[in-house]
Structure formats: C-alpha cells, structure tokens
Amino acid sequence: MKIIKTTLNEHLIEKTINEGSKPKDYIDLDACNALEDMVGFGGAVTDSAALNFLKMDNKNQELFLNKVYSSSGLNYNISRLPLASCDFGVTSYDFLKDDGSIDLSYIKETTLKVLKRIESIRKQKIFVAPWTPPKVFKDNNSYCSGGHLKEDCYEKCAEYYTKTLLEITNLGFDIEYFSVQNEPQATQVWESCIYSSLDEAKMILLMKEKLLKYKLNEIKLLCWDHNKDVIVKRVQELFSENQIKDVVHGIAYHWYDNTFKDDLKIVKKTYHKPLFFTEGCVENYNPNADNKEEFNNAIRYFKNYLHGLKNGTVAFLDWNVLLDEKGGPNHVGNYCEAPVHYDSNSNELIFKRSYEAIYHFSHYFKDEAKIIDIPKDNVAGYRLKDGKNIIFIFGTKKENINFKIKEKYYNVNVDKNNLITLKEE
C-alpha cells in the first residue's frame, strides 16, 4: 500500500507501507459497503481564469493544463461555467440581444476558447449556473445588488437560459448540469439575484419545460447552489412544492458557512439525492501568506472534501481554477485565493498548498468510482472500478489506525493535522 502525506513541512510525500501482523482493532475495508457512483472533481472556468490563461505564454499554458487536467496532475473532469458574468471578470454583461437572440461572441474568445484547450487534455462534464438574469428582467434593473426577477419575466428568463445552453451545446460542449441561480439567498455588490424557495421552484419547473422543448432534456437540474448550513430548511421548502423532488436531479452546496454539522447527512438521508459541492475558496486573498497560513488553507480544503465524502457528496468543484497575482481580476475587488495563480510580473505559475490538498482526493479518481462507507469520523474513501480502495485520513490527533484489506493488515501512524491518502496497490 502507498501512503501519500502532507504536513506543515512536507508536500505530498509518497512512501510504501508494508504488510504487518494482525492487530486487535482495525477497519475492514473489504467489509465497507460501496455506496453511489461518484462524478468527479473540478473547478470553475470563470472569465478571470480564462483571461489569465490567455495572457500566459505557451509554456505556462501547457504547464497549467498538465498540472490541473491531466492524469499526472489534479485530473479534473468537471468544469463549472458561469452563464454570463460574475464578479470574477472585468465587466458585467449578458448574452441577450434586443431581438431576443443570443450572442456568445465574448465567451467564444474567453471561457469557451479555454474550455476547448482543456478538453484537448480531458473531456469535461460541464455545469452551468447564472449569477444573475439579464438586468432588464429584474426589478432593480441591475446585474448586481440582489434584486428579484420581475413576475412577468420568469418565462422569458427560462427561455433565455435555455437558448444560451443550446448555443453552447451547438458549439460542441456537453452540458450535464444546470442550476437556476448561484447563491439565491445572497445580496452581493456583484452579480446576484434573490429567489425564495417558491421562486426557485417556479424557475426549475419552467427550465424543465424549456429543456424538453429544445431537446436538451439530458441536462440535469440541481437546486440550492448555496451554503450548507441552511440546506435542510431550504430543501425541505423546495421539495414541498409540487413535482420539484421528481424534477431535481441533485442538491448543490457551497462551504462558506464554515460548519461541519449534520446538515448534509440529514438532507442525504431524507431525500436520497446526490450532493454536489459546487463552490468553495479561500476568501480575502493574502499574496504574502506564509507557509503556516497556506497550510491552514490546505487543511480547510481537506476537511471539507472529507466531510463531503462522508456525507454522500459525489462531485467536488473548487472555485476559480486560475487567478492572477492579486487574486483576480475581479470587477468589484473581491479578491480570493485559487489553487493556482499566474504572476504576470514574474511570468510564473504559483501553486498554493490548497493545490496539494485537492491533489490528495482528485489525482487518484477514475470514472465509476464509488463512495465507500467507513465507520470512523476522520476517514473517508472511494473504491475504483477494479476494486482498489483510495482512503483519506485527516489527523485530528496522534493515533494509530489499522486497516484490513484482502486479508492483509496495515498500520498507519497519524499525527495531528496530517493530510493522508492511502492508495491500495
């Protein structure tokens, strides 16, 4: 068995663990049930990510693609694409022309251009989400600062979204997932729009109709797409609306509440829908962070991914895949950290320690992997199609954890804040 360990002063160190004698207590991995199929790992191709990528020379572009999308790197197989603008870009815009047609000319030269390069490395499952409807459909006549859809604009907006999805599909991209609104309960100074549970349910049903109309019914609808701390109440309200539970494929959530309660477990057990982690990042980017601060950021990623796996999350989507030396560009100054930054002054890519945390989970993933149910709070894992187990351990304290795999026994020494992956050979 291989162990891959990251600590404050160690970076993805790989060693071999030899078989040992039978201990008194152990986790029998072969007895751990395989649960549902995983979808995979990925991040968001925002305007900012695309603009940074396109600024780089060919050498850095190839390095980035290899480190993030190839099987030797993060091995990403999912991409989140904002439908029109979000804060991570240089301006606010939509695709709606005066005659009702769709104009994708801007993103053909930015995000979609970069997605084509990405797909030359690995085909992507694409998840699309709007941050705001066109401002002409909103009661505040603004892309930003929340606002609501006008009552007479729901169908127009659903038509606009569906036509946009059709145009992107016609360019050769396979869209697999769509949510009707990113963070529907957040009034932000950037692109945002408020939806009550009833509003979201109404739009979901309209989108279902429009997707059928335009023969895009293979696109799966996700709901919520906001923080997990209020996910129980929101999903309960949503699914009380007629037909919504049957129409919604899965439940999307973000991590910005910074909690590790039972909310995901409750939603999963109650509604039996796949969970999708669709956004998280380190806010308030500090370009001068020392190693300890960066490692704490890595811990945040590792704990959130492990918590998600323990509670039935089938897909993990980080926020921006690439930002600049300031943590942008961001048209409202909301600078954040990404696992990879491009410093245009020094012409170099900078890999943050959060990259290492994600690597622990995503690098070993293969299609048709299944989450496995492991009876220990700080241990999670998935099982590959060939039956081999990939196990993740977060060090909550100094301890020895023993595993039994195919009649062999292995002892793992764990210290506090160790980030560990075990790879069955």
Helices and strands as residue ranges (DSSP letters): E 2-7, E 10-16, E 27-28, G 29-31, E 34-37, E 40-44, H 47-55, H 58-69, E 78-83, H 105-108, H 111-119, E 125-130, G 135-137, G 151-153, H 154-170, E 175-179, H 197-213, E 220-227, G 228-230, H 231-239, H 244-247, E 250-254, H 263-271, E 275-279, E 282-283, H 291-310, E 313-320, E 323-324, E 336-337, E 340-343, E 348-351, H 353-362, E 370-372, E 379-383, E 389-394, E 399-405, E 408-414, E 419-423
